[in-house]
């Protein structure tokens, strides 16, 4: 509620005004604007609207039945007629010139017959055909990387050369062991010395192959089997190719001998170290009829 003296807002539970301190009388809820004070019930000024003059006569409708925007329709048309631009003489001159112009001949309409393409009995040579049962597929032989005409040594001769080299290595080891025993060296084969002895024996073939690689010559076993190592051009291999062949041989041997077994399935019967070094063993002399038969 509000105080009746100072028009201050007072809570409903307050009995006196907080501003003027006078007692507040409880009045019923206001039901009309007349109970509000004049300061709180200022009204807005009312606007005076002038009435619009009513049109005289019936409303003008357009051709479509819709009321026109303007009450008075336009009496004069704004379309300029074509006859007013030229005179009668000019119009006749224009018609005469148009009659003298030559018109193009009309296009002739004729029925054109198109021949249907005949089905070819034999396909094009460049077009591939599906191969069905009864037709053998022609396979081209894979191109070999060997340029020279020297034949690749058969697997039997290569195994023979490896066995001869192993025999030479074993004879050398036995000779050195016998010499060591002769001069009084003791042999104690126990669990402590046996691993070192096995490692020492495994290094002997490595040094044997590395020795002949450094001097750029074939091993005695290769020469004893009647073989020689050449490159893919048929020339003696260089020092670098010898080292590549030695490293490739170690790789073929340590990979569970897969590089050596590869020669059994290869088209040219080459091993991994043959492809790595671009070298291969071939016959040292001209092949005899027996050798040619074994190669074929």
Secondary structure, DSSP 8 states (H G I E B T S, - for coil): -B-TTT--B--TT-SB-TTT--B--------SGGGS-GGG---------------SSS--B-TTS-B-SSSS---S-----GGGTS-HHHHHHHHHHHHHS-------------------SS--SSS-----TT----------S--SS-----HHHHHHHHHHHHHHHHHHHHHHHHHHHHTT-----STTTHHHHHHHHHHHHHHHHHHHHHTT---HHHHHTTEEEEETTSSB--HHHHHHHHHHHHHHHHTTTHHHHGGGTSTT---HHHHHHTEEEEESS---HHHHHHH-
